[in-house]
Amino acid sequence: QRGLESQGPYQNVLLQEMSVMNVLLAEMKRSLAELKLGFNGELTMSDKMETLMNALFMDMIPPGWAKISWPSKRGLNSWVANFQDRLDQLDNWCGNPMEPLKVTWISCFVNPQAFITAILQVAAQKYKWELDKLVTMTDVLKEMTADEVPGLAKDGAYICGLFLEGARWDAEKMTVDKSRPKELFVPMPCMCVRGISLDRADMKGIYQCPLYLTNMRGPTYVTRCQLKTKSPAARWVLAGVGLIMDMV
């Protein structure tokens, strides 16, 4: 662990995410073992145990687990499957922790802001820029899946797993376009997120699209992504167009 901490920003993100997952796993194991003792008559059923029991029965995320995890609108079964997917990516990254993944499923992070910050920190170190004068720039790729991406990003990091709500992405014109009928959201292609000096950032023909953890929006805001648009950006602002990480 000491070796990882001394390596750089990406490794710190990995350690932080693993720490949160370990705490969550420990609480899940403890609370379920406690509930089992209650069912066996070895412990008196407490209010917390009853709350856990009811949540399991109703396919809801138990409050004790939700408190130390991430915002989610999923049912319990879907949440557990999503939890396993998150663990799988972290386990895959642990296989070669010195480098970021070829394409990072950013939606798997409890704290995706930390990964965005790590991208800026790496850019600041690489180009000797001042960190507080950097902004993120998002380039949408043509590749829809991680398997189609040829290799590591030369600058920044490739991410995937986002959905566009309120509009759609035109893969041919590489711009935001109006949604098709009955199309509430669409999966986005992979993206490259990189750090760039504020004075070099060209925002002409760009919609500063807000990115959220879930479609609850508001309190789950993460950052802004730059999407090319031929229409005025105000059109998408009025339409409430946003990127969502965990779409159910």
GUBA-400589 format. One record per residue (C-alpha): x, y, z; residue in three letters. Coordinates in steps of 0.5 Angstrom, whole numbers, plus 500, padded with zeros to 3 digits. Example, Ala and Ser with C-alpha at 12.3 -4.5 7.8 and 13.67 -1.06 7.14 Angstrom:
BEGIN
525491516Ala;527498514Ser;
//
This chain:
BEGIN
500500500Gln;506505502Arg;509503495Gly;502505491Leu;501512495Glu;508514493Ser;506513486Gln;501518484Gly;494521483Pro;491515480Tyr;494510485Gln;491514491Asn;484514487Val;485506487Leu;487506495Leu;481511497Gln;476506493Glu;478500496Met;478503503Ser;470505502Val;469498499Met;472494504Asn;468498510Val;462497506Leu;463489505Leu;465489513Ala;458492514Glu;454488510Met;457482513Lys;457484520Arg;449486519Ser;447480516Leu;451476521Ala;447480526Glu;440479523Leu;442471522Lys;443471530Leu;436475531Gly;433470527Phe;436464531Asn;434467537Gly;441468540Glu;440476540Leu;434480541Thr;431483534Met;433491535Ser;430497530Asp;436496526Lys;435489525Met;428490523Glu;430495518Thr;435491515Leu;430485515Met;424489512Asn;429492506Ala;431485504Leu;424483504Phe;422489500Met;428489495Asp;431496497Met;438498499Ile;438498507Pro;439505510Pro;446502514Gly;449500507Trp;446506503Ala;449511508Lys;456508507Ile;456507499Ser;454511493Trp;447515491Pro;443510487Ser;436509485Lys;437501484Arg;433496487Gly;437491492Leu;438486487Asn;440491481Ser;445494487Trp;448488489Val;450486481Ala;452493480Asn;456493487Phe;460486484Gln;461490477Asp;465495481Arg;469490485Leu;471487479Asp;474493476Gln;477495482Leu;480488482Asp;482488475Asn;486495476Trp;489492482Cys;492487477Gly;497493474Asn;496498479Pro;502503477Met;498505470Glu;490507470Pro;486502466Leu;486503458Lys;478505459Val;476506466Thr;468505467Trp;468512471Ile;461510474Ser;464505478Cys;467510483Phe;464512489Val;468519489Asn;469520481Pro;471527483Gln;477524485Ala;479521479Phe;477527475Ile;482531480Thr;487526479Ala;487527471Ile;488534472Leu;494533477Gln;497528472Val;497534467Ala;500539472Ala;506534473Gln;507532466Lys;507539463Tyr;509543469Lys;502547469Trp;499550475Glu;494546478Leu;489551480Asp;489554473Lys;487547469Leu;480545467Val;478539464Thr;476538457Met;472532454Thr;473529447Asp;468524445Val;470518441Leu;467514436Lys;468507440Glu;462505443Met;465500448Thr;472499452Ala;474493447Asp;474498441Glu;479503444Val;486501441Pro;490503447Gly;492508453Leu;490515452Ala;496519450Lys;494525454Asp;489524460Gly;484518461Ala;479514457Tyr;472513461Ile;466510459Cys;459508462Gly;455515461Leu;448516459Phe;446522455Leu;439524458Glu;434529454Gly;438529448Ala;442524444Arg;449524441Trp;449524433Asp;455519432Ala;456521425Glu;456528426Lys;459528433Met;455533436Thr;449533441Val;442532437Asp;435532439Lys;432526442Ser;428521438Arg;421520440Pro;420516446Lys;428516447Glu;429518454Leu;436517454Phe;442514450Val;449511452Pro;455515450Met;461513446Pro;467512450Cys;471519452Met;477522453Cys;478527459Val;484531459Arg;487537463Gly;488543459Ile;490550461Ser;485555462Leu;487560457Asp;488554452Arg;481552452Ala;477553446Asp;469553448Met;466555442Lys;461551439Gly;461547446Ile;455545451Tyr;458545458Gln;454539460Cys;453537467Pro;455530469Leu;451527475Tyr;451520479Leu;444519478Thr;438522475Asn;436525481Met;441530479Arg;442536484Gly;446533490Pro;449528485Thr;453533481Tyr;460531479Val;463536474Thr;462538467Arg;463535460Cys;464539454Gln;460536448Leu;460539441Lys;454542438Thr;451546432Lys;445549436Ser;446554441Pro;448551448Ala;442555451Ala;438550447Arg;440544451Trp;440548458Val;433549457Leu;432542455Ala;435540461Gly;440536458Val;445532462Gly;450526463Leu;448521468Ile;453515471Met;448510474Asp;442510469Met;437505472Val;
//
